[in-house]
Amino acid sequence: MSGFIQITDTHIVAPGALVCGRSDSALALRQAIETINAKLPLLAGIDCAIITGDLTDHGTPQEYAHFAALMERLKLPWRAIPGNHDQRETMRAAFADAPWMPDSGPIHWIRDFGPFAVIALDTLLEGAHHGELGPEGLAFLDASLAAIGDQPAIVATHHPWMHSGIPAMDADNLRDGAALIERLEAHPAPVRMISGHVHRAMTGQIGRVTCQIAPATCHAVLTDQRPGHDGQMVLEPGGFTVCRWIDIPGSGLVSDVIPTGAFPGPFPFQD
């Protein structure tokens, strides 16, 4: 088995600060890391963590330094793509030595996990809340899909294209997602799209493409499906997603959303 852990929307701010004066995103990330580290001995084949955007809340050098210091505790290598709360060049400077960081342009990368490949796409459109790949991002996707041939693909983005049913969030989705999905549907092997941005765990199906949104480590977005209402923060427990390739009874990616924190148990099942 081979796999990774998806972490998303950490929204780290300066040390001692709270997001919107309420959410202690640094404490939430520390708790997520502690939970991951505690779970790792129970998980087979987890190679790394992938952070799908919004590492920081404002994209400042101080916030990226705080994020990096927190991530030093994680007992896994990690790699990331930016979200709409990040700043691309500040993020590049902060992690310039990382092997996955390109020297210039969008922060796209590809990683071969053996049974499948992850193609990570930068959807940041600086100055906007919504996302966009643009011609350069679609060209990177085309080249990556061609390079992996008939290998199964997981495409990681910050902005999803599936709708969550929360109008305030769906207004800020990936604007050129139809072009992305068209390419994924044409890929000869199984495909999945994983994203963040919505701060909730959700799964949908667009054609033959499974689309999955991971929960944030920190605050959630209120599930409010009424038109015309702004998105609101709710301090629900955070979480992360374990994604593993399992070969039997049929090969495929299995995802498990795990809440952060320590809970009673485990206990043996008894009659």
MIROBA-112737 format. One record per residue (C-alpha): residue in three letters; x, y, z. Coordinates in steps of 0.25 Angstrom, whole numbers. Example, Ala and Ser with C-alpha at 12.3 -4.5 7.8 and 13.67 -1.06 7.14 Angstrom:
<pts>
{res->Ala, xx->49, yy->-18, zz->31}
{res->Ser, xx->55, yy->-4, zz->29}
</pts>
This chain:
<pts>
{res->Met, xx->0, yy->0, zz->0}
{res->Ser, xx->4, yy->14, zz->-3}
{res->Gly, xx->-2, yy->27, zz->2}
{res->Phe, xx->-1, yy->41, zz->7}
{res->Ile, xx->-9, yy->50, zz->17}
{res->Gln, xx->-16, yy->62, zz->12}
{res->Ile, xx->-16, yy->74, zz->21}
{res->Thr, xx->-23, yy->87, zz->17}
{res->Asp, xx->-26, yy->101, zz->21}
{res->Thr, xx->-17, yy->103, zz->33}
{res->His, xx->-18, yy->118, zz->32}
{res->Ile, xx->-6, yy->121, zz->41}
{res->Val, xx->-5, yy->135, zz->46}
{res->Ala, xx->6, yy->142, zz->54}
{res->Pro, xx->9, yy->136, zz->67}
{res->Gly, xx->-1, yy->139, zz->78}
{res->Ala, xx->-11, yy->144, zz->68}
{res->Leu, xx->-25, yy->138, zz->65}
{res->Val, xx->-32, yy->137, zz->51}
{res->Cys, xx->-43, yy->147, zz->52}
{res->Gly, xx->-40, yy->149, zz->66}
{res->Arg, xx->-46, yy->135, zz->69}
{res->Ser, xx->-39, yy->123, zz->63}
{res->Asp, xx->-26, yy->118, zz->69}
{res->Ser, xx->-21, yy->112, zz->56}
{res->Ala, xx->-7, yy->110, zz->61}
{res->Leu, xx->-13, yy->101, zz->73}
{res->Ala, xx->-22, yy->94, zz->63}
{res->Leu, xx->-10, yy->91, zz->54}
{res->Arg, xx->-1, yy->86, zz->66}
{res->Gln, xx->-13, yy->77, zz->70}
{res->Ala, xx->-14, yy->72, zz->56}
{res->Ile, xx->1, yy->69, zz->55}
{res->Glu, xx->0, yy->62, zz->69}
{res->Thr, xx->-11, yy->53, zz->64}
{res->Ile, xx->-4, yy->50, zz->51}
{res->Asn, xx->8, yy->46, zz->58}
{res->Ala, xx->1, yy->37, zz->68}
{res->Lys, xx->-7, yy->30, zz->57}
{res->Leu, xx->5, yy->28, zz->48}
{res->Pro, xx->9, yy->15, zz->54}
{res->Leu, xx->-5, yy->9, zz->51}
{res->Leu, xx->-4, yy->13, zz->36}
{res->Ala, xx->3, yy->6, zz->25}
{res->Gly, xx->10, yy->12, zz->14}
{res->Ile, xx->8, yy->27, zz->17}
{res->Asp, xx->19, yy->34, zz->10}
{res->Cys, xx->17, yy->49, zz->12}
{res->Ala, xx->7, yy->60, zz->15}
{res->Ile, xx->1, yy->69, zz->4}
{res->Ile, xx->-4, yy->83, zz->8}
{res->Thr, xx->-15, yy->87, zz->-1}
{res->Gly, xx->-14, yy->102, zz->1}
{res->Asp, xx->-17, yy->114, zz->10}
{res->Leu, xx->-5, yy->110, zz->18}
{res->Thr, xx->-6, yy->125, zz->24}
{res->Asp, xx->-17, yy->135, zz->26}
{res->His, xx->-10, yy->147, zz->20}
{res->Gly, xx->3, yy->141, zz->12}
{res->Thr, xx->13, yy->149, zz->20}
{res->Pro, xx->27, yy->144, zz->23}
{res->Gln, xx->24, yy->144, zz->38}
{res->Glu, xx->13, yy->135, zz->36}
{res->Tyr, xx->21, yy->125, zz->27}
{res->Ala, xx->32, yy->125, zz->37}
{res->His, xx->21, yy->121, zz->48}
{res->Phe, xx->15, yy->110, zz->39}
{res->Ala, xx->29, yy->105, zz->36}
{res->Ala, xx->33, yy->104, zz->51}
{res->Leu, xx->20, yy->97, zz->54}
{res->Met, xx->22, yy->87, zz->43}
{res->Glu, xx->36, yy->83, zz->48}
{res->Arg, xx->28, yy->74, zz->58}
{res->Leu, xx->22, yy->66, zz->47}
{res->Lys, xx->28, yy->52, zz->46}
{res->Leu, xx->26, yy->52, zz->31}
{res->Pro, xx->32, yy->60, zz->19}
{res->Trp, xx->22, yy->70, zz->13}
{res->Arg, xx->19, yy->78, zz->1}
{res->Ala, xx->9, yy->88, zz->-3}
{res->Ile, xx->1, yy->97, zz->-13}
{res->Pro, xx->-4, yy->111, zz->-10}
{res->Gly, xx->-18, yy->115, zz->-7}
{res->Asn, xx->-25, yy->129, zz->-9}
{res->His, xx->-20, yy->133, zz->5}
{res->Asp, xx->-6, yy->131, zz->1}
{res->Gln, xx->4, yy->139, zz->-6}
{res->Arg, xx->12, yy->132, zz->-17}
{res->Glu, xx->25, yy->139, zz->-17}
{res->Thr, xx->25, yy->140, zz->-2}
{res->Met, xx->22, yy->125, zz->-1}
{res->Arg, xx->33, yy->122, zz->-11}
{res->Ala, xx->43, yy->130, zz->-3}
{res->Ala, xx->40, yy->123, zz->10}
{res->Phe, xx->41, yy->109, zz->4}
{res->Ala, xx->51, yy->112, zz->-7}
{res->Asp, xx->60, yy->100, zz->-3}
{res->Ala, xx->49, yy->90, zz->-3}
{res->Pro, xx->51, yy->80, zz->-15}
{res->Trp, xx->36, yy->81, zz->-20}
{res->Met, xx->37, yy->96, zz->-21}
{res->Pro, xx->39, yy->102, zz->-35}
{res->Asp, xx->48, yy->113, zz->-37}
{res->Ser, xx->38, yy->122, zz->-44}
{res->Gly, xx->23, yy->122, zz->-49}
{res->Pro, xx->12, yy->115, zz->-42}
{res->Ile, xx->14, yy->105, zz->-31}
{res->His, xx->11, yy->92, zz->-39}
{res->Trp, xx->18, yy->79, zz->-37}
{res->Ile, xx->16, yy->64, zz->-39}
{res->Arg, xx->19, yy->52, zz->-30}
{res->Asp, xx->20, yy->38, zz->-34}
{res->Phe, xx->14, yy->29, zz->-22}
{res->Gly, xx->16, yy->16, zz->-30}
{res->Pro, xx->2, yy->11, zz->-32}
{res->Phe, xx->-3, yy->25, zz->-35}
{res->Ala, xx->2, yy->39, zz->-37}
{res->Val, xx->-2, yy->52, zz->-31}
{res->Ile, xx->-2, yy->64, zz->-40}
{res->Ala, xx->-3, yy->77, zz->-31}
{res->Leu, xx->-8, yy->90, zz->-38}
{res->Asp, xx->-7, yy->104, zz->-33}
{res->Thr, xx->-20, yy->111, zz->-35}
{res->Leu, xx->-17, yy->124, zz->-28}
{res->Leu, xx->-21, yy->136, zz->-35}
{res->Glu, xx->-15, yy->147, zz->-26}
{res->Gly, xx->-25, yy->158, zz->-22}
{res->Ala, xx->-37, yy->149, zz->-24}
{res->His, xx->-44, yy->138, zz->-15}
{res->His, xx->-48, yy->129, zz->-26}
{res->Gly, xx->-38, yy->120, zz->-33}
{res->Glu, xx->-33, yy->119, zz->-48}
{res->Leu, xx->-23, yy->110, zz->-55}
{res->Gly, xx->-21, yy->118, zz->-67}
{res->Pro, xx->-14, yy->113, zz->-80}
{res->Glu, xx->-1, yy->110, zz->-72}
{res->Gly, xx->-8, yy->101, zz->-62}
{res->Leu, xx->-16, yy->94, zz->-72}
{res->Ala, xx->-3, yy->92, zz->-81}
{res->Phe, xx->4, yy->86, zz->-68}
{res->Leu, xx->-8, yy->77, zz->-66}
{res->Asp, xx->-7, yy->72, zz->-81}
{res->Ala, xx->8, yy->69, zz->-80}
{res->Ser, xx->6, yy->62, zz->-67}
{res->Leu, xx->-5, yy->53, zz->-71}
{res->Ala, xx->3, yy->50, zz->-84}
{res->Ala, xx->15, yy->47, zz->-76}
{res->Ile, xx->8, yy->37, zz->-66}
{res->Gly, xx->1, yy->29, zz->-78}
{res->Asp, xx->-9, yy->19, zz->-72}
{res->Gln, xx->-5, yy->21, zz->-58}
{res->Pro, xx->-17, yy->25, zz->-49}
{res->Ala, xx->-16, yy->40, zz->-45}
{res->Ile, xx->-20, yy->49, zz->-33}
{res->Val, xx->-21, yy->64, zz->-36}
{res->Ala, xx->-19, yy->73, zz->-24}
{res->Thr, xx->-24, yy->87, zz->-24}
{res->His, xx->-28, yy->97, zz->-14}
{res->His, xx->-41, yy->102, zz->-21}
{res->Pro, xx->-51, yy->90, zz->-24}
{res->Trp, xx->-60, yy->90, zz->-36}
{res->Met, xx->-71, yy->82, zz->-30}
{res->His, xx->-82, yy->90, zz->-23}
{res->Ser, xx->-83, yy->89, zz->-8}
{res->Gly, xx->-97, yy->94, zz->-7}
{res->Ile, xx->-92, yy->106, zz->1}
{res->Pro, xx->-95, yy->118, zz->-9}
{res->Ala, xx->-84, yy->127, zz->-2}
{res->Met, xx->-73, yy->117, zz->-4}
{res->Asp, xx->-78, yy->112, zz->-18}
{res->Ala, xx->-77, yy->126, zz->-23}
{res->Asp, xx->-62, yy->125, zz->-21}
{res->Asn, xx->-59, yy->111, zz->-27}
{res->Leu, xx->-49, yy->108, zz->-38}
{res->Arg, xx->-54, yy->116, zz->-50}
{res->Asp, xx->-48, yy->108, zz->-61}
{res->Gly, xx->-51, yy->94, zz->-55}
{res->Ala, xx->-59, yy->89, zz->-67}
{res->Ala, xx->-47, yy->89, zz->-75}
{res->Leu, xx->-40, yy->81, zz->-64}
{res->Ile, xx->-51, yy->71, zz->-63}
{res->Glu, xx->-51, yy->69, zz->-78}
{res->Arg, xx->-37, yy->65, zz->-77}
{res->Leu, xx->-38, yy->56, zz->-66}
{res->Glu, xx->-50, yy->49, zz->-72}
{res->Ala, xx->-41, yy->46, zz->-84}
{res->His, xx->-30, yy->40, zz->-76}
{res->Pro, xx->-30, yy->25, zz->-78}
{res->Ala, xx->-28, yy->21, zz->-64}
{res->Pro, xx->-36, yy->24, zz->-51}
{res->Val, xx->-36, yy->39, zz->-46}
{res->Arg, xx->-39, yy->47, zz->-34}
{res->Met, xx->-39, yy->61, zz->-31}
{res->Ile, xx->-36, yy->66, zz->-16}
{res->Ser, xx->-37, yy->80, zz->-11}
{res->Gly, xx->-39, yy->89, zz->1}
{res->His, xx->-44, yy->103, zz->2}
{res->Val, xx->-58, yy->99, zz->7}
{res->His, xx->-54, yy->95, zz->21}
{res->Arg, xx->-63, yy->83, zz->21}
{res->Ala, xx->-62, yy->69, zz->17}
{res->Met, xx->-70, yy->66, zz->5}
{res->Thr, xx->-70, yy->56, zz->-7}
{res->Gly, xx->-77, yy->57, zz->-21}
{res->Gln, xx->-76, yy->51, zz->-34}
{res->Ile, xx->-75, yy->59, zz->-47}
{res->Gly, xx->-76, yy->49, zz->-59}
{res->Arg, xx->-65, yy->38, zz->-56}
{res->Val, xx->-57, yy->47, zz->-47}
{res->Thr, xx->-59, yy->46, zz->-32}
{res->Cys, xx->-57, yy->60, zz->-25}
{res->Gln, xx->-53, yy->61, zz->-11}
{res->Ile, xx->-52, yy->73, zz->-2}
{res->Ala, xx->-44, yy->71, zz->11}
{res->Pro, xx->-48, yy->78, zz->25}
{res->Ala, xx->-39, yy->89, zz->30}
{res->Thr, xx->-30, yy->87, zz->42}
{res->Cys, xx->-36, yy->99, zz->48}
{res->His, xx->-49, yy->106, zz->48}
{res->Ala, xx->-60, yy->101, zz->38}
{res->Val, xx->-70, yy->108, zz->29}
{res->Leu, xx->-84, yy->108, zz->34}
{res->Thr, xx->-93, yy->99, zz->25}
{res->Asp, xx->-103, yy->110, zz->21}
{res->Gln, xx->-110, yy->107, zz->7}
{res->Arg, xx->-118, yy->119, zz->7}
{res->Pro, xx->-116, yy->128, zz->-5}
{res->Gly, xx->-111, yy->142, zz->-2}
{res->His, xx->-104, yy->139, zz->12}
{res->Asp, xx->-89, yy->141, zz->14}
{res->Gly, xx->-80, yy->130, zz->19}
{res->Gln, xx->-79, yy->129, zz->34}
{res->Met, xx->-68, yy->123, zz->43}
{res->Val, xx->-72, yy->112, zz->53}
{res->Leu, xx->-62, yy->106, zz->63}
{res->Glu, xx->-64, yy->91, zz->60}
{res->Pro, xx->-53, yy->81, zz->62}
{res->Gly, xx->-43, yy->81, zz->51}
{res->Gly, xx->-38, yy->68, zz->43}
{res->Phe, xx->-29, yy->63, zz->32}
{res->Thr, xx->-31, yy->52, zz->22}
{res->Val, xx->-23, yy->39, zz->20}
{res->Cys, xx->-22, yy->35, zz->6}
{res->Arg, xx->-17, yy->20, zz->3}
{res->Trp, xx->-16, yy->12, zz->-9}
{res->Ile, xx->-22, yy->-2, zz->-6}
{res->Asp, xx->-20, yy->-14, zz->-16}
{res->Ile, xx->-31, yy->-23, zz->-12}
{res->Pro, xx->-42, yy->-27, zz->-14}
{res->Gly, xx->-40, yy->-16, zz->-25}
{res->Ser, xx->-29, yy->-6, zz->-27}
{res->Gly, xx->-33, yy->8, zz->-23}
{res->Leu, xx->-31, yy->20, zz->-14}
{res->Val, xx->-38, yy->19, zz->0}
{res->Ser, xx->-40, yy->32, zz->8}
{res->Asp, xx->-42, yy->33, zz->23}
{res->Val, xx->-45, yy->46, zz->29}
{res->Ile, xx->-40, yy->47, zz->43}
{res->Pro, xx->-43, yy->57, zz->54}
{res->Thr, xx->-32, yy->63, zz->62}
{res->Gly, xx->-30, yy->61, zz->76}
{res->Ala, xx->-29, yy->50, zz->86}
{res->Phe, xx->-42, yy->41, zz->89}
{res->Pro, xx->-45, yy->30, zz->99}
{res->Gly, xx->-41, yy->16, zz->94}
{res->Pro, xx->-37, yy->7, zz->87}
{res->Phe, xx->-46, yy->-3, zz->94}
{res->Pro, xx->-48, yy->-18, zz->90}
{res->Phe, xx->-62, yy->-21, zz->84}
{res->Gln, xx->-70, yy->-30, zz->94}
{res->Asp, xx->-83, yy->-36, zz->94}
</pts>
